[in-house]
Structure formats: structure tokens, C-alpha cells
Amino acid sequence: MMANSNVNKGDLVKHLASSVDDLTQVKAAKVVDAVFDFIADCLGKGNDFGLIGFGSFTTVERKARSGRNPQTGAVINIPKSRVVKFKVGKNLKDKVADK
């Protein structure tokens, strides 16, 4: 992969297929989809998902609040919502810091 480039799901699939013997892009795509679905299912059920050394995904509840429409300046009500947060793990943090 090139430096300073965005990586998408297709790039991840191609990388996996080329890195693992006998893994086609079709099978790699199924693996990627399965991993993403598993993470989303865990978070959707209110569970945390963590990979030691890489990081952890958690969900948090944002309170309802008021905000402003940036175009009109009108006050709007923003309802409460659940959002996903990611906390980087030590190995990933160290790898990024070394660059």
C-alpha cells in the first residue's frame, strides 16, 4: 500500500488475498464481511469488542442536547443517541508512534 493513501474495504480484501496462501479475493471478502458483521453485532447488542494490542470498540450514550443549524442559526434539538468509540491499543499506538 502506498503512503498517504486512504485504504478501503476492497484494498483490505486484495491485501488479505495476496498475503494468505490459497485465499481468493471472493473468500477474503467473505472473511472481511464476517469480521465486520461480528463487530457490529457485538456493539449492537451493547457489548464491547476488543483486540488486545490493537484496540477496543465501545458504545456510549450521548445525551439529548440543543444545537444550532449552521446555515440559519436556528436552535435545533439533537436527540440522544448511541455512538461507537475506539480506544487504540498499546501495540498499535507504539507502531504508529514509531513512524
Contacts in CASP RR format, 6 or more apart in sequence:
PFRMAT RR
TARGET T0000
AUTHOR 0000-0000-0000
METHOD contacts of the structure
MODEL  1
MMANSNVNKGDLVKHLASSVDDLTQVKAAKVVDAVFDFIADCLGKGNDFG
LIGFGSFTTVERKARSGRNPQTGAVINIPKSRVVKFKVGKNLKDKVADK
1 7 0 8 1.000
1 11 0 8 1.000
1 15 0 8 1.000
9 32 0 8 1.000
10 29 0 8 1.000
12 32 0 8 1.000
13 25 0 8 1.000
13 28 0 8 1.000
13 29 0 8 1.000
13 32 0 8 1.000
14 25 0 8 1.000
14 28 0 8 1.000
16 23 0 8 1.000
16 28 0 8 1.000
16 31 0 8 1.000
16 32 0 8 1.000
17 23 0 8 1.000
17 24 0 8 1.000
17 25 0 8 1.000
17 27 0 8 1.000
17 28 0 8 1.000
20 28 0 8 1.000
23 31 0 8 1.000
38 49 0 8 1.000
39 49 0 8 1.000
39 57 0 8 1.000
42 48 0 8 1.000
42 49 0 8 1.000
42 57 0 8 1.000
43 49 0 8 1.000
43 57 0 8 1.000
43 58 0 8 1.000
43 59 0 8 1.000
43 84 0 8 1.000
44 59 0 8 1.000
46 59 0 8 1.000
48 56 0 8 1.000
48 57 0 8 1.000
48 58 0 8 1.000
48 59 0 8 1.000
49 56 0 8 1.000
49 57 0 8 1.000
50 56 0 8 1.000
50 57 0 8 1.000
52 89 0 8 1.000
53 89 0 8 1.000
53 90 0 8 1.000
53 91 0 8 1.000
53 92 0 8 1.000
54 88 0 8 1.000
54 89 0 8 1.000
54 91 0 8 1.000
54 92 0 8 1.000
55 86 0 8 1.000
55 87 0 8 1.000
55 88 0 8 1.000
55 89 0 8 1.000
55 92 0 8 1.000
56 86 0 8 1.000
56 87 0 8 1.000
56 89 0 8 1.000
57 84 0 8 1.000
57 85 0 8 1.000
57 86 0 8 1.000
58 84 0 8 1.000
58 85 0 8 1.000
58 87 0 8 1.000
59 82 0 8 1.000
59 83 0 8 1.000
59 84 0 8 1.000
59 85 0 8 1.000
60 82 0 8 1.000
60 83 0 8 1.000
60 85 0 8 1.000
61 80 0 8 1.000
61 81 0 8 1.000
61 82 0 8 1.000
62 80 0 8 1.000
62 81 0 8 1.000
62 82 0 8 1.000
62 83 0 8 1.000
63 80 0 8 1.000
64 77 0 8 1.000
64 78 0 8 1.000
64 79 0 8 1.000
64 80 0 8 1.000
65 77 0 8 1.000
65 78 0 8 1.000
66 75 0 8 1.000
66 76 0 8 1.000
66 77 0 8 1.000
66 78 0 8 1.000
67 75 0 8 1.000
67 76 0 8 1.000
67 77 0 8 1.000
67 78 0 8 1.000
68 74 0 8 1.000
68 75 0 8 1.000
68 76 0 8 1.000
69 75 0 8 1.000
69 76 0 8 1.000
88 96 0 8 1.000
END
